[in-house]
């Protein structure tokens, strides 16, 4: 197989603005990620371009 590929898609019945608000807020990542257990904005920041955040990930092998 010289060029294997895979493609998949999913339709999410929400307005793009609603989805962007959800996935751009790092404090909500634990709702969807099996690895990310917490996230917070650094220095009281929030979801904006250039904002910094800290995340906490856990797997069976490490934290």
N, C-alpha and C positions, 0 to 999 in steps of 0.2 A: 504494500500500500504506500505509494509514494507521497500522497497528500491526504492523509486522513482528516476528516473534519466532522464536526457535530454542530447542530444548530437547534435551538429550542426557543420557545417564546411563551409568554403568559399574558393574559389580558387582565388588568386590574381596573375595576369599574369605579374609579375615583378621578377627580380633577387633578391635573398635574401639580397644581399649587398645594393641594392637600397632601399628596404623596411627598412632595419636596419638604414640606414642613415636618412630616413624620421622620424621614430618613436623614434630614440634616441636623436633627437634635440628638446629639450623642447620648443624652441622658435616657433616651428611649431604646438604645441598641439592645439592651438586655431582654426586651420584649420579643426580639426576633432572632437573636444570636444564641446558639448553644454554647458558645465559648465566652463571649463578652458578658460579664456578670455585673458590671457597673461602669459608669462613665460620668464625668463631671467637667464643667467648664472651668478653666483655670482663671484665677483672679476675678471671679464674678462675671466673667464674660458670658456670651450666649451665641446662638447660631448666627454667624455672620462670616463673610469672607475674611480670612486672615485670623480668625479666632483660634486660640489654642485650647486643647482639652487633654485630660488624662483619662485613660481607660484601664480597666482591670479585667484581664482574661484568665480563665482557668480551664485546664484540661486535666485528665487523669494523671498525666505525667508531670505537669508543672503549673505554677501560678505566675 
